[in-house]
Amino acid sequence: MKKVCIISKFPPVQGGIASRAYWRVREMLDEGTKVAVVTSTGCGQLELAGTSTSYLIKNCDVLSSIPKSQSELFSYHDVDRLDVPWRVQESPDYFERLLSQTLIILQEDEWDFIESDYLTPYGIVGHFASQITGIPHIVRHGASEIRKYLNHELYTPILCEVLKGAEVVITDDSSHIALRNIVERKYEIDPIYIPYRKAFFLDETQKLKRDITYSYIGKINYHWRYKALDKIIEKYISEIETNDMKFFAQGKGVIDFLAWAKKTYSVDIHIESFICPWDIPSLLSRVDTLLVPTKESQENEWGIINTSMLSKEAELMGCNIQEI
């Protein structure tokens, strides 16, 4: 039996990386692989300290989403379940907690691989765990991480070590050029996001049940204009007023976004809470047209907000894709 320990963002944390990791786990479980997930849900709260919003999806019980027939193959370890001793300077100690929890798991069995799904801090943790145990480390990265972190003076030295120390780096067409001088031949090119086709399957009974005409699904950050949300409001104001346009989102930019829409267009927007990855196929089966920002509307100093995962999932579920 193959055994893999994954260190990553993971539900109930919202976002593409957490969703990608979740479906990767489901695929491995279907293949009969034993999987342990090490994550830190507190990052979804820490980033928003002092606000009323969160990046944690409500009512998101990971364990209940795993088929009972596979429950013995899966274990979930959230390092935020225990407090850390207080000291000056106070810190959540995510690196230390993630690494310690990973080492505990790796000591309990003979594992084939360590996988990390995001470079900071999960890839760094995976690197140190691999160096300590000798277990090969497979590195995956996010869509904008290479652009944001690899050339940053504080991150370049450690991330170069992580990449060079990996058994293999899974990268994409747009990122491998920046990586190939670091990892030489130890990389494989795959799309950053590949939908798990077994989960995103539209059966005949779903084809006539589309009750949401237009929808936006995703985070709403401070820089929400880079997701073309202002353009969506401008173009679909009448559909919003008639409730034919639905938003499924959360994030630290929601309050600002709603205030802007009210002031600019005198419209009250109702935003549905974000939903768990395993509920996305059902939601997409109800959506006629999914609105996504174009690459041009996303260019900014924080990197490109990659929507290809949701777009590909939506296409498998028979949705129309409308770029804004």
C-alpha positions in Angstrom: 0.0 0.0 0.0 1.3 3.4 -0.9 1.5 5.9 2.0 1.7 9.7 1.6 1.8 12.5 4.1 0.5 15.8 2.7 1.3 19.1 4.3 -1.0 21.8 2.9 -3.8 24.3 3.3 -6.9 22.2 3.6 -10.6 22.7 4.3 -12.2 24.3 6.2 -9.7 26.9 4.9 -11.2 28.4 1.8 -9.3 28.8 -1.5 -7.9 27.1 -4.6 -4.9 25.4 -2.9 -7.1 23.9 -0.1 -9.6 22.7 -2.6 -6.8 21.2 -4.9 -5.3 19.4 -1.9 -8.7 18.0 -0.9 -9.5 16.6 -4.3 -5.9 15.2 -4.6 -6.5 13.4 -1.3 -9.9 12.0 -2.5 -8.2 10.8 -5.7 -5.4 9.0 -3.7 -7.9 7.4 -1.4 -9.9 6.1 -4.4 -6.6 4.5 -5.5 -6.2 2.8 -2.2 -3.4 5.1 -0.9 -3.1 5.8 2.8 -3.1 9.5 3.4 -2.3 11.7 6.4 -3.0 15.5 6.1 -1.2 18.0 8.3 -2.6 21.5 8.2 -3.3 24.7 10.2 -6.8 26.1 10.0 -5.9 28.9 12.4 -4.3 30.8 9.5 -7.8 31.5 8.2 -8.6 33.4 11.4 -5.2 34.9 12.2 -5.1 36.9 9.0 -8.4 38.5 9.8 -7.8 39.2 13.5 -10.0 42.1 14.6 -12.5 41.7 11.8 -15.9 40.0 11.6 -15.0 37.8 8.6 -13.0 34.6 8.2 -11.4 32.4 5.5 -12.8 29.4 7.3 -15.8 27.8 5.5 -18.8 27.4 7.9 -20.1 24.0 8.7 -17.2 22.3 6.9 -16.6 18.9 8.5 -13.8 17.2 6.5 -14.1 13.8 8.2 -17.7 13.5 7.3 -16.9 14.1 3.6 -14.7 11.0 3.4 -16.5 7.8 2.4 -16.8 5.4 5.3 -15.1 2.7 3.3 -12.0 4.8 3.1 -12.0 6.2 6.6 -9.2 3.9 7.8 -7.0 5.2 5.1 -7.3 8.8 6.0 -6.2 10.9 9.0 -6.5 14.6 9.5 -4.2 16.6 11.8 -4.9 20.3 12.5 -2.1 21.8 14.5 -4.5 24.5 15.8 -6.2 22.1 18.1 -3.8 22.9 20.9 -2.5 26.2 22.3 1.2 27.0 22.4 2.9 28.4 25.4 2.9 32.2 25.6 6.1 34.1 25.5 7.6 37.4 24.2 7.5 37.8 21.3 4.2 36.0 21.0 3.8 33.8 17.8 1.4 31.1 16.6 4.5 29.0 15.8 3.0 27.5 12.7 6.3 26.3 11.3 7.3 24.5 14.6 3.8 23.0 15.1 3.5 21.8 11.5 6.9 20.3 11.6 6.5 18.6 15.0 3.1 17.2 14.0 4.5 15.9 10.7 7.4 14.2 12.5 5.1 12.5 14.9 3.0 11.1 12.0 6.1 10.0 10.1 7.4 8.1 13.1 4.2 6.0 13.3 4.5 4.2 10.0 6.7 3.7 6.9 5.8 6.4 4.5 6.6 6.6 0.8 6.4 10.3 0.2 5.9 13.7 1.8 3.9 16.1 -0.4 3.5 19.8 0.2 0.9 21.8 -1.8 2.1 25.3 -1.1 5.7 26.6 -0.6 5.2 28.8 2.5 5.2 27.4 5.1 4.1 24.0 4.0 6.9 23.4 1.5 9.5 24.6 3.9 8.1 22.2 6.6 8.1 19.3 4.1 11.7 20.1 3.2 12.9 19.9 6.9 10.8 16.8 7.5 12.4 15.1 4.5 15.9 16.1 5.6 15.3 14.7 9.1 13.6 11.4 8.0 15.0 10.8 4.6 11.6 10.4 3.1 11.4 11.9 -0.4 9.6 15.3 -0.7 7.3 16.1 -3.6 6.7 19.9 -4.0 3.7 21.6 -5.5 3.2 25.3 -5.6 0.4 27.8 -6.0 -0.3 29.8 -9.2 1.2 33.1 -7.9 3.8 31.9 -5.4 6.8 31.8 -7.8 6.1 35.4 -8.8 5.5 36.6 -5.2 8.0 34.8 -3.2 10.9 33.2 -5.2 12.5 36.6 -6.0 11.7 38.1 -2.6 14.9 38.8 -0.6 13.5 37.2 2.6 12.3 34.0 0.9 14.7 33.3 -2.0 17.4 31.5 0.1 15.1 29.1 1.9 12.8 28.4 -1.1 15.8 27.7 -3.3 16.9 25.0 -0.7 13.4 23.6 -0.6 13.2 23.3 -4.4 16.7 21.9 -4.8 16.1 19.4 -2.1 12.9 18.0 -3.5 12.6 14.6 -5.2 10.5 16.3 -7.8 8.8 19.7 -8.3 5.3 19.7 -9.9 5.1 23.0 -11.8 3.2 24.5 -14.8 4.1 26.0 -18.2 4.2 29.6 -16.9 6.4 28.8 -13.9 8.9 26.2 -15.0 11.2 28.6 -16.7 11.8 30.4 -13.4 12.4 27.0 -11.7 14.5 25.0 -14.1 17.9 26.6 -13.2 17.2 25.8 -9.6 15.8 22.3 -9.8 17.6 21.3 -13.1 15.8 18.2 -14.4 13.8 17.4 -11.2 10.5 18.9 -12.3 7.4 17.8 -14.0 5.0 20.1 -15.9 1.3 19.7 -15.2 -1.5 22.3 -15.0 -1.6 23.9 -11.5 -5.2 22.8 -11.2 -6.6 19.5 -12.6 -10.3 18.8 -11.7 -11.0 15.3 -10.3 -13.2 14.1 -13.0 -14.8 11.4 -10.9 -16.3 14.1 -8.7 -17.2 16.6 -11.4 -19.6 14.6 -13.4 -23.0 15.8 -14.7 -25.6 13.1 -14.9 -28.8 13.3 -17.0 -31.0 14.2 -14.0 -29.0 17.4 -13.4 -29.1 18.9 -16.8 -32.5 20.6 -16.5 -32.1 21.9 -12.9 -30.2 25.1 -13.4 -31.9 27.7 -11.2 -29.0 30.2 -11.0 -28.5 32.3 -14.1 -25.2 33.9 -13.3 -22.8 33.3 -10.4 -19.5 34.5 -9.0 -17.7 32.0 -6.7 -14.6 32.9 -4.8 -12.8 35.0 -2.3 -13.4 38.8 -1.9 -10.1 40.3 -0.7 -9.1 43.9 -0.1 -8.0 44.0 -3.7 -11.3 42.8 -5.1 -11.2 45.0 -8.1 -8.5 42.8 -9.5 -11.1 40.0 -9.6 -13.2 42.2 -11.9 -16.0 42.4 -9.3 -16.5 46.1 -10.1 -17.0 45.2 -13.7 -19.4 42.4 -12.8 -21.6 44.8 -10.9 -21.5 47.3 -13.7 -22.5 44.8 -16.4 -25.0 42.7 -14.4 -26.7 45.3 -12.3 -30.2 44.4 -13.6 -29.6 40.6 -12.9 -28.5 41.4 -9.4 -31.6 43.5 -8.8 -33.8 40.6 -10.0 -31.9 38.0 -8.0 -30.7 36.3 -11.2 -27.0 36.8 -10.1 -25.7 35.0 -7.1 -22.5 35.5 -5.1 -20.9 32.7 -3.1 -17.9 34.3 -1.4 -16.3 35.5 1.8 -13.1 37.4 2.8 -11.7 40.5 4.3 -12.9 42.7 1.4 -16.6 41.9 1.6 -17.6 44.9 3.7 -15.7 47.3 1.4 -17.1 45.7 -1.7 -20.7 45.8 -0.4 -20.3 49.5 0.7 -18.9 50.4 -2.7 -21.8 48.7 -4.6 -24.3 50.5 -2.4 -22.7 53.9 -2.8 -22.0 53.6 -6.6 -25.1 51.7 -7.8 -27.5 51.9 -4.9 -27.8 48.1 -4.9 -27.9 45.8 -1.9 -26.0 42.6 -2.7 -26.7 39.4 -0.8 -23.7 37.2 -0.5 -24.1 33.5 0.2 -21.4 31.9 2.4 -18.7 30.0 0.7 -19.2 26.2 0.6 -17.1 23.2 1.1 -15.2 21.7 -1.9 -17.2 18.5 -1.9 -20.4 20.7 -2.3 -19.1 22.6 -5.3 -20.1 20.0 -7.9 -23.7 20.2 -6.8 -23.6 24.0 -6.8 -22.1 24.2 -10.3 -24.8 21.8 -11.6 -27.3 24.6 -10.7 -25.3 27.4 -12.4 -26.0 28.4 -16.0 -23.2 30.9 -16.4 -20.1 31.3 -14.2 -18.4 34.7 -14.3 -14.6 34.7 -14.1 -12.0 37.5 -14.4 -9.8 37.5 -17.5 -6.0 37.3 -17.1 -5.7 41.0 -18.1 -8.0 42.1 -15.3 -5.9 40.2 -12.8 -2.4 41.6 -13.5 -1.1 43.3 -10.4 1.8 43.3 -8.0 0.3 40.6 -5.8 0.3 38.1 -8.7 -2.4 36.5 -10.8 -5.5 35.2 -9.2 -5.8 31.8 -10.9 -9.4 30.9 -11.6 -8.6 28.0 -13.9 -9.5 25.3 -11.4 -13.1 26.5 -10.9 -13.5 27.2 -14.6 -12.4 23.7 -15.5 -14.7 22.2 -12.9 -17.6 24.4 -14.1 -17.1 23.2 -17.7 -17.2 19.6 -16.6 -20.5 20.4 -14.9 -21.9 21.9 -18.1 -21.7 25.6 -17.1 -21.1 28.4 -19.6 -18.0 30.4 -18.8 -18.2 34.2 -19.2 -14.9 36.1 -18.8 -15.2 39.6 -17.5 
